[in-house]
Amino acid sequence: MRCFVYIIYSESRKKYYKGITNNFNKRLKEHNSESNSGYTSSGKPWIKILVIEKPNRLEAIILERKLKNLNKERLEIFIKNIYIKKKKPF
């Protein structure tokens, strides 16, 4: 079953959040809902920065762990590199 690794950002907290899900749009709504009482309950609204599809949950977990181990500076470099690759004409 395919999974998505995602990065969302809170402008008010100046923080990134990384996670995995099988339905990104639903998950983003959950992060921004009034009933959310978890880590992302403060800092609303959370906005989508990046969503990467993986073919299965194991690959998604591996990428999520790598992203969670990056500091903010290295995470932003990763994000910029992904955007640059997407803009290349292939």
GUTIZA-997826 format. One record per residue: x, y, z of N, C-alpha, C, O, CB in turn. Coordinates in steps of 0.1 Angstrom, whole numbers, plus 5000, padded with zeros to 4 digits. Glycine has a CB too. Layout:
N
rec n.xx X, n.yy Y, n.zz Z, ca.xx X, ca.yy Y, ca.zz Z, c.xx X, c.yy Y, c.zz Z, o.xx X, o.yy Y, o.zz Z, cb.xx X, cb.yy Y, cb.zz Z
...
//
This chain:
90
rec n.xx 5008, n.yy 4988, n.zz 5000, ca.xx 5000, ca.yy 5000, ca.zz 5000, c.xx 5009, c.yy 5012, c.zz 5000, o.xx 5018, o.yy 5013, o.zz 5008, cb.xx 4990, cb.yy 5000, cb.zz 5012
rec n.xx 5006, n.yy 5022, n.zz 4991, ca.xx 5014, ca.yy 5034, ca.zz 4990, c.xx 5012, c.yy 5043, c.zz 5003, o.xx 5002, o.yy 5043, o.zz 5009, cb.xx 5011, cb.yy 5042, cb.zz 4977
rec n.xx 5023, n.yy 5050, n.zz 5006, ca.xx 5023, ca.yy 5059, ca.zz 5017, c.xx 5029, c.yy 5072, c.zz 5013, o.xx 5037, o.yy 5072, o.zz 5003, cb.xx 5030, cb.yy 5053, cb.zz 5029
rec n.xx 5026, n.yy 5082, n.zz 5020, ca.xx 5032, ca.yy 5095, ca.zz 5017, c.xx 5040, c.yy 5100, c.zz 5029, o.xx 5035, o.yy 5100, o.zz 5041, cb.xx 5021, cb.yy 5105, cb.zz 5014
rec n.xx 5052, n.yy 5105, n.zz 5027, ca.xx 5060, ca.yy 5112, ca.zz 5037, c.xx 5057, c.yy 5127, c.zz 5034, o.xx 5058, o.yy 5131, o.zz 5023, cb.xx 5075, cb.yy 5108, cb.zz 5036
rec n.xx 5054, n.yy 5134, n.zz 5045, ca.xx 5051, ca.yy 5148, ca.zz 5042, c.xx 5058, c.yy 5157, c.zz 5052, o.xx 5062, o.yy 5153, o.zz 5063, cb.xx 5036, cb.yy 5150, cb.zz 5044
rec n.xx 5059, n.yy 5170, n.zz 5048, ca.xx 5065, ca.yy 5180, ca.zz 5056, c.xx 5055, c.yy 5192, c.zz 5056, o.xx 5051, o.yy 5196, o.zz 5045, cb.xx 5079, cb.yy 5185, cb.zz 5051
rec n.xx 5051, n.yy 5196, n.zz 5067, ca.xx 5042, ca.yy 5208, ca.zz 5068, c.xx 5050, c.yy 5218, c.zz 5077, o.xx 5059, o.yy 5215, o.zz 5084, cb.xx 5028, cb.yy 5204, cb.zz 5075
rec n.xx 5045, n.yy 5231, n.zz 5076, ca.xx 5052, ca.yy 5242, ca.zz 5083, c.xx 5042, c.yy 5251, c.zz 5090, o.xx 5031, o.yy 5254, o.zz 5084, cb.xx 5060, cb.yy 5250, cb.zz 5072
rec n.xx 5046, n.yy 5256, n.zz 5101, ca.xx 5038, ca.yy 5265, ca.zz 5109, c.xx 5046, c.yy 5279, c.zz 5109, o.xx 5056, o.yy 5280, o.zz 5114, cb.xx 5035, cb.yy 5261, cb.zz 5123
rec n.xx 5040, n.yy 5289, n.zz 5103, ca.xx 5046, ca.yy 5302, ca.zz 5102, c.xx 5047, c.yy 5308, c.zz 5116, o.xx 5057, o.yy 5314, o.zz 5120, cb.xx 5038, cb.yy 5311, cb.zz 5093
rec n.xx 5036, n.yy 5306, n.zz 5124, ca.xx 5036, ca.yy 5312, ca.zz 5138, c.xx 5046, c.yy 5306, c.zz 5147, o.xx 5052, o.yy 5313, o.zz 5155, cb.xx 5022, cb.yy 5310, cb.zz 5144
rec n.xx 5049, n.yy 5293, n.zz 5145, ca.xx 5059, ca.yy 5286, ca.zz 5154, c.xx 5073, c.yy 5286, c.zz 5147, o.xx 5083, o.yy 5283, o.zz 5154, cb.xx 5055, cb.yy 5272, cb.zz 5157
rec n.xx 5073, n.yy 5288, n.zz 5134, ca.xx 5086, ca.yy 5287, ca.zz 5126, c.xx 5092, c.yy 5273, c.zz 5128, o.xx 5104, o.yy 5271, o.zz 5129, cb.xx 5096, cb.yy 5298, cb.zz 5131
rec n.xx 5083, n.yy 5263, n.zz 5127, ca.xx 5086, ca.yy 5249, ca.zz 5128, c.xx 5081, c.yy 5241, c.zz 5117, o.xx 5071, o.yy 5244, o.zz 5111, cb.xx 5081, cb.yy 5244, cb.zz 5142
rec n.xx 5089, n.yy 5230, n.zz 5114, ca.xx 5085, ca.yy 5220, ca.zz 5104, c.xx 5080, c.yy 5208, c.zz 5112, o.xx 5084, o.yy 5205, o.zz 5123, cb.xx 5096, cb.yy 5217, cb.zz 5094
rec n.xx 5070, n.yy 5201, n.zz 5106, ca.xx 5066, ca.yy 5188, ca.zz 5111, c.xx 5067, c.yy 5178, c.zz 5100, o.xx 5062, o.yy 5181, o.zz 5089, cb.xx 5051, cb.yy 5189, cb.zz 5117
rec n.xx 5072, n.yy 5166, n.zz 5103, ca.xx 5074, ca.yy 5156, ca.zz 5093, c.xx 5066, c.yy 5144, c.zz 5098, o.xx 5066, o.yy 5140, o.zz 5110, cb.xx 5089, cb.yy 5152, cb.zz 5091
rec n.xx 5059, n.yy 5137, n.zz 5088, ca.xx 5051, ca.yy 5126, ca.zz 5092, c.xx 5048, c.yy 5117, c.zz 5080, o.xx 5053, o.yy 5119, o.zz 5069, cb.xx 5038, cb.yy 5130, cb.zz 5098
rec n.xx 5041, n.yy 5106, n.zz 5082, ca.xx 5037, ca.yy 5097, ca.zz 5071, c.xx 5022, c.yy 5094, c.zz 5073, o.xx 5016, o.yy 5095, o.zz 5083, cb.xx 5045, cb.yy 5084, cb.zz 5072
rec n.xx 5015, n.yy 5092, n.zz 5061, ca.xx 5001, ca.yy 5089, ca.zz 5061, c.xx 4998, c.yy 5082, c.zz 5047, o.xx 5006, o.yy 5082, o.zz 5038, cb.xx 4993, cb.yy 5102, cb.zz 5062
rec n.xx 4986, n.yy 5076, n.zz 5047, ca.xx 4981, ca.yy 5071, ca.zz 5034, c.xx 4971, c.yy 5080, c.zz 5027, o.xx 4967, o.yy 5077, o.zz 5016, cb.xx 4975, cb.yy 5057, cb.zz 5036
rec n.xx 4968, n.yy 5091, n.zz 5034, ca.xx 4959, ca.yy 5101, ca.zz 5029, c.xx 4963, c.yy 5115, c.zz 5033, o.xx 4959, o.yy 5120, o.zz 5044, cb.xx 4944, cb.yy 5098, cb.zz 5033
rec n.xx 4971, n.yy 5122, n.zz 5025, ca.xx 4977, ca.yy 5135, ca.zz 5030, c.xx 4967, c.yy 5145, c.zz 5032, o.xx 4967, o.yy 5152, o.zz 5042, cb.xx 4987, cb.yy 5140, cb.zz 5020
rec n.xx 4957, n.yy 5147, n.zz 5023, ca.xx 4947, ca.yy 5158, ca.zz 5025, c.xx 4939, c.yy 5156, c.zz 5038, o.xx 4937, o.yy 5166, o.zz 5045, cb.xx 4938, cb.yy 5158, cb.zz 5013
rec n.xx 4935, n.yy 5144, n.zz 5041, ca.xx 4928, ca.yy 5141, ca.zz 5053, c.xx 4937, c.yy 5144, c.zz 5065, o.xx 4932, o.yy 5150, o.zz 5075, cb.xx 4923, cb.yy 5126, cb.zz 5054
rec n.xx 4950, n.yy 5140, n.zz 5064, ca.xx 4959, ca.yy 5142, ca.zz 5076, c.xx 4961, c.yy 5157, c.zz 5078, o.xx 4962, o.yy 5161, o.zz 5090, cb.xx 4972, cb.yy 5135, cb.zz 5073
rec n.xx 4963, n.yy 5165, n.zz 5068, ca.xx 4965, ca.yy 5179, ca.zz 5069, c.xx 4953, c.yy 5186, c.zz 5076, o.xx 4954, o.yy 5194, o.zz 5085, cb.xx 4968, cb.yy 5186, cb.zz 5056
rec n.xx 4941, n.yy 5182, n.zz 5072, ca.xx 4929, ca.yy 5187, ca.zz 5079, c.xx 4929, c.yy 5183, c.zz 5093, o.xx 4925, o.yy 5191, o.zz 5102, cb.xx 4916, cb.yy 5181, cb.zz 5072
rec n.xx 4933, n.yy 5171, n.zz 5097, ca.xx 4934, ca.yy 5167, ca.zz 5111, c.xx 4944, c.yy 5176, c.zz 5118, o.xx 4941, o.yy 5180, o.zz 5130, cb.xx 4938, cb.yy 5152, cb.zz 5112
rec n.xx 4955, n.yy 5179, n.zz 5113, ca.xx 4965, ca.yy 5188, ca.zz 5119, c.xx 4959, c.yy 5201, c.zz 5122, o.xx 4962, o.yy 5207, o.zz 5132, cb.xx 4978, cb.yy 5189, cb.zz 5111
rec n.xx 4951, n.yy 5206, n.zz 5113, ca.xx 4945, ca.yy 5220, ca.zz 5114, c.xx 4932, c.yy 5220, c.zz 5121, o.xx 4926, o.yy 5231, o.zz 5123, cb.xx 4944, cb.yy 5226, cb.zz 5101
rec n.xx 4926, n.yy 5209, n.zz 5125, ca.xx 4913, ca.yy 5209, ca.zz 5131, c.xx 4913, c.yy 5214, c.zz 5145, o.xx 4924, o.yy 5213, o.zz 5152, cb.xx 4907, cb.yy 5195, cb.zz 5131
rec n.xx 4902, n.yy 5219, n.zz 5150, ca.xx 4900, ca.yy 5224, ca.zz 5163, c.xx 4901, c.yy 5213, c.zz 5174, o.xx 4905, o.yy 5215, o.zz 5185, cb.xx 4887, cb.yy 5231, cb.zz 5165
rec n.xx 4898, n.yy 5200, n.zz 5170, ca.xx 4898, ca.yy 5189, ca.zz 5179, c.xx 4912, c.yy 5183, c.zz 5181, o.xx 4914, o.yy 5174, o.zz 5189, cb.xx 4888, cb.yy 5179, cb.zz 5174
rec n.xx 4922, n.yy 5188, n.zz 5173, ca.xx 4936, ca.yy 5183, ca.zz 5174, c.xx 4942, c.yy 5187, c.zz 5187, o.xx 4942, o.yy 5199, o.zz 5190, cb.xx 4944, cb.yy 5188, cb.zz 5162
rec n.xx 4946, n.yy 5177, n.zz 5195, ca.xx 4952, ca.yy 5181, ca.zz 5208, c.xx 4967, c.yy 5176, c.zz 5209, o.xx 4973, o.yy 5175, o.zz 5220, cb.xx 4944, cb.yy 5174, cb.zz 5220
rec n.xx 4972, n.yy 5172, n.zz 5197, ca.xx 4986, ca.yy 5167, ca.zz 5197, c.xx 4996, c.yy 5178, c.zz 5195, o.xx 4994, o.yy 5189, o.zz 5198, cb.xx 4987, cb.yy 5157, cb.zz 5186
rec n.xx 5008, n.yy 5174, n.zz 5191, ca.xx 5020, ca.yy 5183, ca.zz 5189, c.xx 5016, c.yy 5195, c.zz 5180, o.xx 5020, o.yy 5206, o.zz 5182, cb.xx 5032, cb.yy 5176, cb.zz 5183
rec n.xx 5008, n.yy 5192, n.zz 5170, ca.xx 5005, ca.yy 5203, ca.zz 5160, c.xx 4993, c.yy 5211, c.zz 5164, o.xx 4988, o.yy 5219, o.zz 5156, cb.xx 5003, cb.yy 5197, cb.zz 5146
rec n.xx 4988, n.yy 5209, n.zz 5176, ca.xx 4976, ca.yy 5217, ca.zz 5180, c.xx 4979, c.yy 5231, c.zz 5181, o.xx 4970, o.yy 5240, o.zz 5178, cb.xx 4970, cb.yy 5211, cb.zz 5193
rec n.xx 4991, n.yy 5235, n.zz 5184, ca.xx 4995, ca.yy 5249, ca.zz 5184, c.xx 5002, c.yy 5251, c.zz 5171, o.xx 5008, o.yy 5242, o.zz 5165, cb.xx 5004, cb.yy 5253, cb.zz 5196
rec n.xx 5002, n.yy 5263, n.zz 5166, ca.xx 5009, ca.yy 5266, ca.zz 5154, c.xx 5000, c.yy 5266, c.zz 5141, o.xx 5005, o.yy 5267, o.zz 5130, cb.xx 5020, cb.yy 5257, cb.zz 5152
rec n.xx 4987, n.yy 5265, n.zz 5143, ca.xx 4978, ca.yy 5265, ca.zz 5132, c.xx 4978, c.yy 5278, c.zz 5125, o.xx 4980, o.yy 5289, o.zz 5132, cb.xx 4964, cb.yy 5261, cb.zz 5136
rec n.xx 4977, n.yy 5279, n.zz 5112, ca.xx 4975, ca.yy 5268, ca.zz 5103, c.xx 4988, c.yy 5262, c.zz 5099, o.xx 4999, o.yy 5269, o.zz 5097, cb.xx 4968, cb.yy 5273, cb.zz 5090
rec n.xx 4988, n.yy 5249, n.zz 5097, ca.xx 5000, ca.yy 5242, ca.zz 5091, c.xx 4998, c.yy 5242, c.zz 5076, o.xx 4987, o.yy 5239, o.zz 5071, cb.xx 5001, cb.yy 5228, cb.zz 5097
rec n.xx 5009, n.yy 5244, n.zz 5069, ca.xx 5008, ca.yy 5245, ca.zz 5054, c.xx 5016, c.yy 5234, c.zz 5048, o.xx 5027, o.yy 5230, o.zz 5053, cb.xx 5012, cb.yy 5258, cb.zz 5049
rec n.xx 5012, n.yy 5229, n.zz 5037, ca.xx 5020, ca.yy 5218, ca.zz 5030, c.xx 5032, c.yy 5224, c.zz 5024, o.xx 5032, o.yy 5234, o.zz 5017, cb.xx 5011, cb.yy 5212, cb.zz 5018
rec n.xx 5043, n.yy 5217, n.zz 5026, ca.xx 5056, ca.yy 5221, ca.zz 5020, c.xx 5060, c.yy 5211, c.zz 5010, o.xx 5064, o.yy 5214, o.zz 4999, cb.xx 5067, cb.yy 5222, cb.zz 5031
rec n.xx 5059, n.yy 5198, n.zz 5013, ca.xx 5064, ca.yy 5187, ca.zz 5005, c.xx 5057, c.yy 5174, c.zz 5008, o.xx 5054, o.yy 5171, o.zz 5019, cb.xx 5079, cb.yy 5185, cb.zz 5006
rec n.xx 5053, n.yy 5167, n.zz 4997, ca.xx 5047, ca.yy 5154, ca.zz 4999, c.xx 5054, c.yy 5144, c.zz 4989, o.xx 5055, o.yy 5147, o.zz 4977, cb.xx 5031, cb.yy 5154, cb.zz 4996
rec n.xx 5060, n.yy 5133, n.zz 4995, ca.xx 5067, ca.yy 5124, ca.zz 4987, c.xx 5060, c.yy 5110, c.zz 4988, o.xx 5058, o.yy 5105, o.zz 4999, cb.xx 5082, cb.yy 5123, cb.zz 4991
rec n.xx 5056, n.yy 5105, n.zz 4976, ca.xx 5050, ca.yy 5092, ca.zz 4976, c.xx 5060, c.yy 5080, c.zz 4977, o.xx 5070, o.yy 5081, o.zz 4969, cb.xx 5040, cb.yy 5090, cb.zz 4964
rec n.xx 5057, n.yy 5071, n.zz 4985, ca.xx 5066, ca.yy 5059, ca.zz 4986, c.xx 5057, c.yy 5046, c.zz 4983, o.xx 5045, o.yy 5047, o.zz 4986, cb.xx 5073, cb.yy 5057, cb.zz 5000
rec n.xx 5062, n.yy 5036, n.zz 4978, ca.xx 5054, ca.yy 5024, ca.zz 4974, c.xx 5048, c.yy 5016, c.zz 4986, o.xx 5039, o.yy 5009, o.zz 4984, cb.xx 5062, cb.yy 5015, cb.zz 4965
rec n.xx 5055, n.yy 5018, n.zz 4997, ca.xx 5050, ca.yy 5010, ca.zz 5009, c.xx 5053, c.yy 5017, c.zz 5022, o.xx 5061, o.yy 5027, o.zz 5022, cb.xx 5056, cb.yy 4996, cb.zz 5009
rec n.xx 5047, n.yy 5013, n.zz 5033, ca.xx 5049, ca.yy 5019, ca.zz 5046, c.xx 5064, c.yy 5018, c.zz 5051, o.xx 5069, o.yy 5028, o.zz 5057, cb.xx 5040, cb.yy 5013, cb.zz 5056
rec n.xx 5070, n.yy 5007, n.zz 5048, ca.xx 5084, ca.yy 5006, ca.zz 5053, c.xx 5093, c.yy 5016, c.zz 5047, o.xx 5101, o.yy 5023, o.zz 5054, cb.xx 5089, cb.yy 4992, cb.zz 5050
rec n.xx 5092, n.yy 5018, n.zz 5034, ca.xx 5101, ca.yy 5029, ca.zz 5027, c.xx 5097, c.yy 5043, c.zz 5032, o.xx 5106, o.yy 5051, o.zz 5034, cb.xx 5099, cb.yy 5028, cb.zz 5012
rec n.xx 5084, n.yy 5045, n.zz 5035, ca.xx 5080, ca.yy 5058, ca.zz 5041, c.xx 5086, c.yy 5060, c.zz 5055, o.xx 5090, o.yy 5071, o.zz 5058, cb.xx 5065, cb.yy 5059, cb.zz 5041
rec n.xx 5086, n.yy 5050, n.zz 5063, ca.xx 5091, ca.yy 5051, ca.zz 5076, c.xx 5106, c.yy 5054, c.zz 5076, o.xx 5111, o.yy 5062, o.zz 5084, cb.xx 5089, cb.yy 5038, cb.zz 5085
rec n.xx 5113, n.yy 5047, n.zz 5067, ca.xx 5128, ca.yy 5049, ca.zz 5066, c.xx 5131, c.yy 5064, c.zz 5062, o.xx 5140, o.yy 5070, o.zz 5068, cb.xx 5134, cb.yy 5040, cb.zz 5055
rec n.xx 5123, n.yy 5069, n.zz 5052, ca.xx 5126, ca.yy 5083, ca.zz 5048, c.xx 5122, c.yy 5093, c.zz 5059, o.xx 5129, o.yy 5102, o.zz 5062, cb.xx 5118, cb.yy 5086, cb.zz 5035
rec n.xx 5110, n.yy 5090, n.zz 5066, ca.xx 5106, ca.yy 5099, ca.zz 5077, c.xx 5117, c.yy 5100, c.zz 5088, o.xx 5119, o.yy 5111, o.zz 5093, cb.xx 5092, cb.yy 5094, cb.zz 5082
rec n.xx 5122, n.yy 5089, n.zz 5091, ca.xx 5133, ca.yy 5089, ca.zz 5102, c.xx 5145, c.yy 5097, c.zz 5097, o.xx 5150, o.yy 5104, o.zz 5105, cb.xx 5137, cb.yy 5074, cb.zz 5105
rec n.xx 5149, n.yy 5095, n.zz 5085, ca.xx 5160, ca.yy 5103, ca.zz 5080, c.xx 5157, c.yy 5118, c.zz 5081, o.xx 5165, o.yy 5126, o.zz 5085, cb.xx 5163, cb.yy 5100, cb.zz 5065
rec n.xx 5145, n.yy 5122, n.zz 5077, ca.xx 5141, ca.yy 5136, ca.zz 5077, c.xx 5140, c.yy 5141, c.zz 5091, o.xx 5144, o.yy 5153, o.zz 5094, cb.xx 5127, cb.yy 5138, cb.zz 5070
rec n.xx 5135, n.yy 5133, n.zz 5100, ca.xx 5134, ca.yy 5138, ca.zz 5114, c.xx 5148, c.yy 5139, c.zz 5121, o.xx 5149, o.yy 5147, o.zz 5131, cb.xx 5126, cb.yy 5128, cb.zz 5122
rec n.xx 5158, n.yy 5133, n.zz 5115, ca.xx 5171, ca.yy 5135, ca.zz 5121, c.xx 5179, c.yy 5147, c.zz 5115, o.xx 5190, o.yy 5150, o.zz 5120, cb.xx 5179, cb.yy 5122, cb.zz 5118
rec n.xx 5173, n.yy 5153, n.zz 5105, ca.xx 5180, ca.yy 5165, ca.zz 5100, c.xx 5176, c.yy 5177, c.zz 5108, o.xx 5165, o.yy 5179, o.zz 5113, cb.xx 5175, cb.yy 5168, cb.zz 5085
rec n.xx 5186, n.yy 5186, n.zz 5110, ca.xx 5183, ca.yy 5199, ca.zz 5117, c.xx 5176, c.yy 5208, c.zz 5107, o.xx 5175, o.yy 5204, o.zz 5095, cb.xx 5196, cb.yy 5206, cb.zz 5122
rec n.xx 5171, n.yy 5219, n.zz 5112, ca.xx 5163, ca.yy 5228, ca.zz 5103, c.xx 5170, c.yy 5233, c.zz 5091, o.xx 5165, o.yy 5233, o.zz 5080, cb.xx 5159, cb.yy 5240, cb.zz 5111
rec n.xx 5183, n.yy 5236, n.zz 5092, ca.xx 5191, ca.yy 5241, ca.zz 5081, c.xx 5192, c.yy 5230, c.zz 5070, o.xx 5190, o.yy 5232, o.zz 5058, cb.xx 5205, cb.yy 5245, cb.zz 5085
rec n.xx 5196, n.yy 5218, n.zz 5074, ca.xx 5197, ca.yy 5207, ca.zz 5065, c.xx 5184, c.yy 5202, c.zz 5058, o.xx 5183, o.yy 5199, o.zz 5047, cb.xx 5204, cb.yy 5194, cb.zz 5071
rec n.xx 5173, n.yy 5203, n.zz 5066, ca.xx 5160, ca.yy 5200, ca.zz 5061, c.xx 5156, c.yy 5210, c.zz 5050, o.xx 5150, o.yy 5206, o.zz 5040, cb.xx 5149, cb.yy 5201, cb.zz 5072
rec n.xx 5159, n.yy 5223, n.zz 5052, ca.xx 5156, ca.yy 5233, ca.zz 5042, c.xx 5164, c.yy 5231, c.zz 5030, o.xx 5159, o.yy 5234, o.zz 5019, cb.xx 5158, cb.yy 5247, cb.zz 5048
rec n.xx 5176, n.yy 5226, n.zz 5031, ca.xx 5184, ca.yy 5223, ca.zz 5019, c.xx 5178, c.yy 5211, c.zz 5012, o.xx 5177, o.yy 5212, o.zz 4999, cb.xx 5199, cb.yy 5220, cb.zz 5023
rec n.xx 5174, n.yy 5201, n.zz 5019, ca.xx 5167, ca.yy 5190, ca.zz 5013, c.xx 5155, c.yy 5194, c.zz 5005, o.xx 5153, o.yy 5190, o.zz 4994, cb.xx 5163, cb.yy 5179, cb.zz 5023
rec n.xx 5146, n.yy 5203, n.zz 5011, ca.xx 5134, ca.yy 5208, ca.zz 5005, c.xx 5138, c.yy 5215, c.zz 4992, o.xx 5131, o.yy 5213, o.zz 4982, cb.xx 5126, cb.yy 5217, cb.zz 5015
rec n.xx 5147, n.yy 5224, n.zz 4993, ca.xx 5151, ca.yy 5232, ca.zz 4981, c.xx 5156, c.yy 5223, c.zz 4970, o.xx 5153, o.yy 5225, o.zz 4958, cb.xx 5162, cb.yy 5242, cb.zz 4985
rec n.xx 5164, n.yy 5213, n.zz 4973, ca.xx 5169, ca.yy 5204, ca.zz 4963, c.xx 5158, c.yy 5196, c.zz 4956, o.xx 5158, o.yy 5193, o.zz 4944, cb.xx 5179, cb.yy 5194, cb.zz 4969
rec n.xx 5148, n.yy 5192, n.zz 4964, ca.xx 5136, ca.yy 5185, ca.zz 4958, c.xx 5129, c.yy 5194, c.zz 4948, o.xx 5125, o.yy 5190, o.zz 4937, cb.xx 5126, cb.yy 5180, cb.zz 4969
rec n.xx 5127, n.yy 5207, n.zz 4952, ca.xx 5120, ca.yy 5216, ca.zz 4943, c.xx 5128, c.yy 5219, c.zz 4930, o.xx 5122, o.yy 5220, o.zz 4920, cb.xx 5118, cb.yy 5230, cb.zz 4950
rec n.xx 5141, n.yy 5220, n.zz 4932, ca.xx 5150, ca.yy 5222, ca.zz 4920, c.xx 5148, c.yy 5210, c.zz 4910, o.xx 5147, o.yy 5212, o.zz 4898, cb.xx 5164, cb.yy 5224, cb.zz 4924
rec n.xx 5149, n.yy 5198, n.zz 4916, ca.xx 5147, ca.yy 5186, ca.zz 4907, c.xx 5134, c.yy 5185, c.zz 4900, o.xx 5133, o.yy 5181, o.zz 4889, cb.xx 5149, cb.yy 5173, cb.zz 4916
rec n.xx 5123, n.yy 5189, n.zz 4907, ca.xx 5110, ca.yy 5189, ca.zz 4901, c.xx 5109, c.yy 5199, c.zz 4889, o.xx 5101, o.yy 5197, o.zz 4880, cb.xx 5099, cb.yy 5192, cb.zz 4911
rec n.xx 5117, n.yy 5210, n.zz 4889, ca.xx 5116, ca.yy 5220, ca.zz 4879, c.xx 5125, c.yy 5217, c.zz 4867, o.xx 5123, o.yy 5223, o.zz 4856, cb.xx 5120, cb.yy 5233, cb.zz 4885
rec n.xx 5133, n.yy 5207, n.zz 4868, ca.xx 5141, ca.yy 5203, ca.zz 4856, c.xx 5133, c.yy 5196, c.zz 4845, o.xx 5125, o.yy 5188, o.zz 4848, cb.xx 5153, cb.yy 5193, cb.zz 4861
rec n.xx 5135, n.yy 5201, n.zz 4833, ca.xx 5127, ca.yy 5195, ca.zz 4822, c.xx 5132, c.yy 5181, c.zz 4818, o.xx 5143, o.yy 5180, o.zz 4812, cb.xx 5126, cb.yy 5204, cb.zz 4810
rec n.xx 5125, n.yy 5171, n.zz 4821, ca.xx 5129, ca.yy 5157, ca.zz 4816, c.xx 5118, c.yy 5151, c.zz 4808, o.xx 5119, o.yy 5140, o.zz 4803, cb.xx 5131, cb.yy 5148, cb.zz 4829
//
